[in-house]
Amino acid sequence: MRADWVEGKPTREATGHLLSVFRTASDEDACAAVAAALNEGVSPASIWDAVLGSAGELLMRRPGIISLHAVTSANALRYSYGTSDHAMVRLMLLLQNAAFLPLFRAAAGKELSEARVDQLEAVGRGEGGCGGDLCGGGTRPPRRCPQGAGLSEWRRRSGGADGGSAAAGVPQGNDAHDYKFSSAVIRGLLQLLAGMAESVSGDELVLPAGERGEG
């Protein structure tokens, strides 16, 4: 590995190429592609973009507990990379993450959708949606997006008590600093995760009984 591998140049092309590699390559070939990119002077930041993007793409292609852990593992290794001051440790973390992606892809199964994270397009403002740079273009509303925008279907599926209205206590729009979640929202998340785990293991998971207060 070239001595100055940490000082490469960020390139969009390298990120796109590695996304393509991670979709089909073996774990060894994925590591070789990352090593080649670093030796060609590609910035590690561009490689991490591909790693994190690929993990998120796998969750799009096959939602489930396995692909979810592709995301959490990539996030954890990226955090470790950013907090380490040892060059060899950082290099090994990057290469290990590159190897994990094909392994997670194989474990997720063969029935993967054709979703591509680098082919996502912005959508216009629709019914119940909010404007702004995170919601498909336009200008951001001066205060906040509509209460519960985009949450109604999730609330219905997760058994929310309000039947699809704004999630009580969930931060809305520009109030994202106020992290107060109701027990109904927490129950819904736990039920969603339990269902994902059940779909993989085939075993029914039962949430513990007991009082569930606010907070």
N, C-alpha and C positions, 0 to 999 in steps of 0.2 A: 504494500500500500504506500502510495506517495506520502512523504512526510507532511505535506501541507494540505492533506485531504479535508481538513476542517475549514479551509479558506476558499472553497470553490465558489463558482458563480451560479446564482439562482437562474434556472431556465424552465419555462413552461413546457418546452418540448420534452425535456428529460422526465418531468413528472408524468406527462401523458404516455410516454414510452413505457415507463415502469408500471403504470396502471395496467397497460396491456399485458406486460410480462406477468404480473401477479395473477391475472385471470386464468392463465394456462400453464405456467411454468411449475416445475417441481420445486421443493424447498431448496435443493442444492443450486438449481439454475437461478432461482430468485436471488440467492446470496451472491452468485457470480455476477448477475446483472447489476446489483448494487455496488459491488466492488469495482466493476468496470466503469460505472458512472462516476464514482469517486476518483478513480485514476484518470478519468478524462476531464476532471476539473469541475464536476457538477457539485453544487452546494449541498451539504447534508439537509438543509432546509427544504430543498426541492424534493429530495428523496423522502423525507418525512411527510411531505404533502401527499406523495403517492401512497405511502404506507397507511396513513390515517384515512385517506380517501378510499383506498381499497378495502379497509376494514369496514367502513361505513357502507360501501357498496355491497359487500357480502350480506350485511344485514338487510339491505333493500332486496337483494336477489333471493334470499331465503331467510325470512324472519324466524327467529328461534333462539334458544338458549345458547347454542354453539356459536352462531354468528354474533350474538350479543357479546360473548366473551372474546371474540376477535377484536371487538371495539374496546372493551375494557382492558384487555392485555396490551393492545397498541397504545392506549392512553397511559397505562402504567409504565411501560417501557420508555415512552417518550418523556414522561416526567422524570424518570430515573436518569435518562440521557442528559436532560437539562440541569440536573442537580449534581451530576458527577463532574469532578475536575481531573479525572484520569482518562487520557486519550484512548488507551486500549480498552478500558471498560466501556467507554462511550461507543467505540467502534463495534464491540461485541454486542452491545444492546441493539444497535441499528441492524446488524446482520441477523441477530436472533429474531428480531421482529419480522424481517423480510422472510425468514424461514417459516415463521409461524403462519403467515398468511396462506400459503398453499396447503398447509396442514389443516388449518381451520376450514378452508374451502373443501378439501376432500372429506372432512368429517361432517360437513353440512349436508352432504349427499349430492346426487347427480341431478336432481330436479331443481336447477337454479333458473331463475328468470333471466331475461336479457337486459335488465336494468343496467344503465351505465352512469356512474356518478359524473363523468365528464361530458355527458350529453344532456344534462338537466337544463331546462329552459325556464326563464321567468314567466309567470302567468299574470294576467291582468287582474284588476280588482273585481272580485266576484261577490255574489250575495253572501253577506255575513263575514266577508273577509276584510282585512284591514289594508290600508295603503301603506306606502313606505318602502324603503329599500329592502326590508326583509320579507316583504309580502308581494313582490312582483312589480316593483317600479312605482313611479309617482312620488308625491311628496308626503312626508310623514305628517299625520294629524298633529295639531298643536299640543294636545294633551294625551290622548290615549286612543287605542283601538277600541272597537265595540266590545262591551263586556262579554267574555266567553267566546270570542271569535275563534272558530276552529275547534272548540272543545266539546260541542254538543254531541257529536257522534261518539266520541271517546267516552263521554259521561254516560251515554245510554248503554254502551257495551259493557262498561265497568260497574253498572248498577248504582250510579250516583243517585242520591235521594231526591235531587231536584228535577230529575227527568230530562236534563239537557240544558238547563239554564246555566248562567255563569257559575263556575266552580267557586264555592264559598272559600274565601281565603287564598285562592290561587292568584298570584300577581298578574295584573292585566296591563297591557300596553307599557307605558313608561314607568309603571309602579313596580318594576321587577326587583326592586331592592327589598320589598316587603314579603319575606318568605314565611308565610303562615299558612300551613296546609290543614284542611279539615280532616277529621277521621274518615269521612266518606271517600275523600281523594286517596288517602293512604290505603284504605281497604281495596279501592279499585286497582291501584298499582300492584298490591300484593296478589290480587286475584289474577291480574294479567300475567305477572311473572310465574305464578303457579301453573297457569294454563300452558305457558310456553314450556316449562319444565316437564309437564305431563305429556306434552306432544312428543318430547324426545324420549322420555323414559318409559312411557306407557303406563306409569303408575299414577293413581289418583293422589293428589296432594291436598291435605286438609289444613286450613289455616287454624292456628290455635284459638280456642274460645276464650272468652273473658271480656272484661269491660274495655271499651275503646273510647277513651276520652279525646278531647280536642288537643291539638299540639303535635 
